[in-house]
Amino acid sequence: MEKKKILIVDDEEDFCFFVRENLINSQKFEVVIATSGKPGMALARSEKPDLILLDLMMPGMGGEAVAEALQGSPETASIPVIFLTALVTREDTGTGGLKKIGESWFIAKPVRTRDLISAIESVLNG
Amino acid sequence: MQEILARKRMIFTIRLLLIIITAYVMLFTPSGREHLVLKAFFIAFYLASDLIVAALPERFFSNFRLFYLLICFDTIVVAAGIWLSGQAGSDFYLIYFLIISLSTLSSRLRYLMLNAFIFAGVYGWLLFQQGLLSDDLAVGYCLRIPFIVIISLFYGFVVKSVRSDKESELRRTNKMLVETRNQLIQKDKMASLGRLASGIAHEIRNPLEIISMGVDYLDNLMPDGRPEAKKAVDRIFAAIERANAIIEDVLKFSRKTEFVIEPVNIGNLVADVLDMAGHSLKRADVGVEKEFSDPRLCAAASRNMLSQIILNIINNAVDAMEKAPVKRLKIRIYMQKVNNVGYKTGYRRADYFRVGDNMIVLEISDTGKGMPEDVMMKIFEPFFTTKQTGRGTGLGLSLAHMIIDRMRGTIDVSSQDGIGTTFYVKLQPAADGHCTKEEDVGKEKNSHS
């Protein structure tokens, strides 16, 4: 089975490291990471990931601005984005931890690897 | 200080009046020429005593024992003045009532009566010594003694009652001031909590996420066949869940976006919440007693928030009744007119329940273990809980306090250790306090949503 490429954009380097390792360990994904908004956009254009995990609150260019810029570019507009946020509750996202609001997907931090993987798969499978 | 100075002036003036009257009676009555030197000495002595009073520092005038000593001194001096003037049989004895009026400045009935008895005794002796108790008018003179005592008693009693009323009013006001101060402190804490909510969520959840992902990473690296390591991983995740539950609670209650004030039929809302809590009430074998004074009472509240708060109070009550011999939950709803200030404090005047306003009161009582006063004082504080570790975040009631505050209402508690606890949620009535038919259907709408 072809591995899906995931781009993680989060200012927490340790978080990026652990998520990358855990996703790679699942044998289902290959992962690229960026620790701020602008390098994240550049990677999105160059790597063409299947899905982007995007931190909502980042210093400098925040997750929302990154998502808008990605949506505005024909090269990246079709890439699904899951926002990672500390500001939603399980009540908002439901027990699965994933919630679609408008065209955006949200997942509440902290999330366990198995839940993150099932959320990614669920978004990728439409 | 101003009050003591005014008191000193009053004492000086009344005594001066006493001296002038006594001097006048001594010098300008038919017997004025007798014992002239002694009378002059007496007047000079009395005047000197008043000058000493004027020179005394103010602090002496706040001590009621010293004050009554002065009254006692005046009583004896005035009695001596009556004797010197030879006017025991005249109406000059009425001058004593000036001393009575002076003594009411300190309104201590016991001391006043002691003084009245001293004067009555001395005056009785004067009457006897001047042979007035054995002539034809003896009855009239004799009656002066009880007259002095009765008038003193009456005067003293009136002043004491006035003082007692003033004192209880002062106590009430003081109590309300203390409550108001406590509520202000509480409100300040709650406001800070609201501001902190999103900050806490972001700053704590990010490291929690790293821990969570890091533990998954280590779990993957660990060789199979290590059940104790798996158990340790599970424990770490349980701890992460506990920390996250606190943040969930804070976020759930502190959202402004969900906060819509609307007319809420309190009776229907309580019925909805009792439906939600039905399973846990049944499992804990708790009986529910409802007493709704009017089924259409309508409060201005946030429906979702208020139902969360009521559910939280009911769940706490169920926990508190876990080992109680009688498990009964009583819910009362009624409208009450605010008849005193102090029901509500706030930074904005508009937040107050004003005297004469109506408020909707929701009373939730349990027959649980109750709580001592020191615990009761803290239950609205964030992170305070008496439950076992892991069973409560200690945020439910503090958040309830914050939410009710935003609805311009109050939440109070009364409790007796070992007997039970009652929560009082006081809310602003919507319009005239009664729901229209459309607003009444809240229960049905809710139950189908």
Interface residues (C-beta under 8 A of the other chain):
Chain A: E12 D14 F15 F18 V19 E21 N22 N25 M57 L84 A86 L87 V88 T89 R90 E91 K109 P110 V111 R112 T113
Chain B: S198 A201 H202 I204 R205 N206 L208 E209 I210 I211 S212 M213 G214 D216 Y217 N220 F237 I240 N244 I247 E248 L251 K252
